[in-house]
Amino acid sequence: MIIVLGGDGTLLSVARLIEKRDVPILGVNLGGLGFLTEVTLDTLYPTLEQVFQQHFIPQDRLLLKAEVLRQGETVAQSYCLNDTVLSKGFLARMIKVETSVDGQFLTALRGDGLIIATPTGSTAYSLSSGGPIVHPGVDAMIFTPICPHTLTNRPIVIPATARVEAVLRSAEEGALVTFDGQVGIHLRQHDVVAIAAADHRIKLFRSPTRSDFQVWRTKLKWGEE
């Protein structure tokens, strides 16, 4: 296994680095909120004992594979545990993005951008943009517009088997695509960002005594006055 000491960002970078290696990850939270790194430093050694006794079970997490196609050629690609984001970058203007799902036209979105998130990433940027929280056991992707000009463009949940394509139609320079908020590439007009589920999953160790509902309740302070 791999033990990651840090915050969620550190774990996301490791998840991309290991790619197709079937190695489970144990996240130890040295950062702030920590949805993914739920083990605290003072509980690390008792947790390791439980891992060695096989009380902790690795949980499969959906991984996205994103590609940037320019005139039919792949100019960038990355795996994403949280999300792939098209954004206007430093532009003051909105960008226009045409989207399709499995080759079927969905919408021509005008706004600050678009997030395609996994259930793991549903508590990250997508949540702050009005997207739903999706349990990691649900095999789905979340399509979340960022500040859409047409207010009826709302987040939707689509099957994990789908292939999403987003075509940048704006001519202004500055728009970009980022992978898990850490790696980015500038886009040109007519560039296509294609997102689909990867053919492998990431394994994260999760506590047998803390459900995802408890994590959400604690991290998001539900029920507190």
Helices and strands as residue ranges (DSSP letters): E 2-6, H 8-18, E 25-29, E 39-40, G 41-43, H 44-52, E 57-61, E 64-70, E 73-80, E 83-87, E 95-101, E 104-111, E 113-117, G 120-123, H 125-128, E 140-146, E 156-159, E 163-168, E 176-179, E 183-186, E 192-197, E 202-206, H 212-219
